[in-house]
């Protein structure tokens, strides 16, 4: 099934659209994810003072992040302490306020607390263990830099 984006006018698969949320979560937004993301980035660039004030008011608290992912703050701290305050992928120490709550995008299940870089990497690799494994094999075969862990 496809839908045409009201902004870019491209016909895209329904998976390229977000739910409207709330009482209308069964409906999809009229703009595709790519257009929504571009609009948001542009708005953030055009409104730095509003963004600064929003962040300064501590509106994006740990409580709000946990609520967004359907876990309690106690569950967050349980994950964090179980991982000794470090990212289970790169093994670097992560500050709780600068962490990413990693979750399965299909089920919503929280998998752990990652550094933002590793969380982005998993997303860019489509959360696919096979792709990640092939990437690891590629680096081992072709060479890599860093700590080699």
ROVEX-21909 format. One record per residue (C-alpha): x, y, z. Coordinates in nm, 3 decimals, m for minus. Layout:
REM ROVEX-21909
[[X,Y,Z]],
...
REM end
This chain:
REM ROVEX-21909
[[0.000,0.000,0.000]],
[[0.124,0.346,m0.082]],
[[0.040,0.707,m0.010]],
[[0.142,1.036,m0.173]],
[[0.323,1.288,0.049]],
[[0.145,1.624,0.057]],
[[0.479,1.809,0.050]],
[[0.720,1.628,m0.185]],
[[0.433,1.472,m0.388]],
[[0.618,1.138,m0.404]],
[[0.425,0.814,m0.373]],
[[0.579,0.611,m0.089]],
[[0.514,0.294,0.107]],
[[0.294,0.346,0.416]],
[[0.592,0.255,0.635]],
[[0.739,0.592,0.532]],
[[0.469,0.777,0.730]],
[[0.427,0.833,1.104]],
[[0.108,0.782,1.296]],
[[m0.079,1.098,1.393]],
[[m0.078,0.976,1.753]],
[[m0.327,1.036,2.030]],
[[m0.687,0.951,1.945]],
[[m0.597,0.947,1.575]],
[[m0.306,0.704,1.596]],
[[m0.480,0.478,1.345]],
[[m0.433,0.758,1.086]],
[[m0.109,0.855,0.916]],
[[0.041,1.202,0.882]],
[[0.006,1.365,0.541]],
[[0.382,1.429,0.508]],
[[0.639,1.149,0.477]],
[[0.907,1.092,0.740]],
[[1.177,1.247,0.518]],
[[0.980,1.570,0.473]],
[[0.886,1.586,0.844]],
[[1.251,1.541,0.942]],
[[1.367,1.811,0.697]],
[[1.101,2.052,0.823]],
[[1.198,1.988,1.184]],
[[1.571,2.037,1.117]],
[[1.495,2.361,0.932]],
[[1.274,2.484,1.218]],
[[1.545,2.405,1.478]],
[[1.803,2.596,1.268]],
[[1.564,2.892,1.223]],
[[1.465,2.908,1.593]],
[[1.784,2.862,1.799]],
[[1.666,3.087,2.082]],
[[1.337,2.898,2.124]],
[[1.528,2.567,2.123]],
[[1.779,2.702,2.378]],
[[1.499,2.823,2.608]],
[[1.315,2.493,2.578]],
[[1.623,2.296,2.673]],
[[1.716,2.541,2.950]],
[[1.378,2.488,3.116]],
[[1.472,2.121,3.154]],
[[1.163,2.010,2.967]],
[[1.347,1.717,2.815]],
[[1.409,1.542,3.142]],
[[1.490,1.181,3.214]],
[[1.130,1.140,3.328]],
[[1.000,1.256,2.992]],
[[1.243,1.035,2.798]],
[[1.142,0.731,3.004]],
[[0.773,0.805,2.960]],
[[0.823,0.830,2.585]],
[[0.965,0.475,2.585]],
[[0.717,0.332,2.833]],
[[0.958,0.264,3.119]],
[[0.992,0.404,3.468]],
[[1.296,0.599,3.586]],
[[1.372,0.302,3.814]],
[[1.381,0.073,3.508]],
[[1.613,0.320,3.333]],
[[1.851,0.319,3.630]],
[[1.833,m0.062,3.646]],
[[1.950,m0.085,3.282]],
[[2.213,0.182,3.342]],
[[2.355,0.018,3.655]],
[[2.343,m0.330,3.499]],
[[2.567,m0.190,3.224]],
[[2.798,m0.019,3.479]],
[[2.721,0.320,3.325]],
[[2.885,0.226,2.997]],
[[2.765,0.156,2.645]],
[[2.745,m0.221,2.588]],
[[2.856,m0.177,2.226]],
[[3.159,0.057,2.240]],
[[3.225,0.011,2.614]],
[[3.267,0.386,2.670]],
[[3.129,0.552,2.981]],
[[2.802,0.734,2.916]],
[[2.637,1.004,3.124]],
[[2.274,0.923,3.194]],
[[2.160,1.262,3.067]],
[[2.354,1.211,2.741]],
[[2.240,0.856,2.674]],
[[1.998,0.698,2.430]],
[[1.722,0.461,2.536]],
[[1.760,0.187,2.276]],
[[1.441,0.008,2.176]],
[[1.298,m0.230,1.920]],
[[1.111,m0.013,1.671]],
[[0.857,m0.286,1.591]],
[[0.767,m0.391,1.947]],
[[0.869,m0.080,2.142]],
[[1.058,m0.304,2.389]],
[[1.352,m0.126,2.553]],
[[1.677,m0.318,2.498]],
[[1.919,m0.107,2.696]],
[[2.096,0.225,2.734]],
[[2.349,0.316,2.464]],
[[2.568,0.610,2.380]],
[[2.408,0.823,2.112]],
[[2.668,0.725,1.848]],
[[2.609,0.351,1.886]],
[[2.232,0.402,1.895]],
[[2.251,0.595,1.567]],
[[2.475,0.329,1.414]],
[[2.227,0.053,1.496]],
[[1.948,0.258,1.341]],
[[2.149,0.329,1.027]],
[[2.217,m0.044,0.994]],
[[1.845,m0.110,1.020]],
[[1.876,m0.285,1.358]],
[[1.985,m0.590,1.156]],
[[2.226,m0.831,1.330]],
[[2.327,m0.979,0.993]],
[[2.428,m0.640,0.855]],
[[2.619,m0.559,1.172]],
[[2.797,m0.897,1.159]],
[[2.890,m0.854,0.792]],
[[3.022,m0.506,0.877]],
[[3.236,m0.658,1.150]],
[[3.371,m0.923,0.913]],
[[3.441,m0.656,0.652]],
[[3.646,m0.448,0.896]],
[[3.835,m0.754,1.018]],
[[3.918,m0.847,0.658]],
[[3.991,m0.501,0.517]],
[[4.145,m0.335,0.821]],
[[4.025,m0.100,1.090]],
[[4.153,0.160,1.334]],
[[4.072,0.233,1.695]],
[[4.100,0.002,1.990]],
[[4.013,m0.309,1.788]],
[[3.782,m0.443,2.058]],
REM end
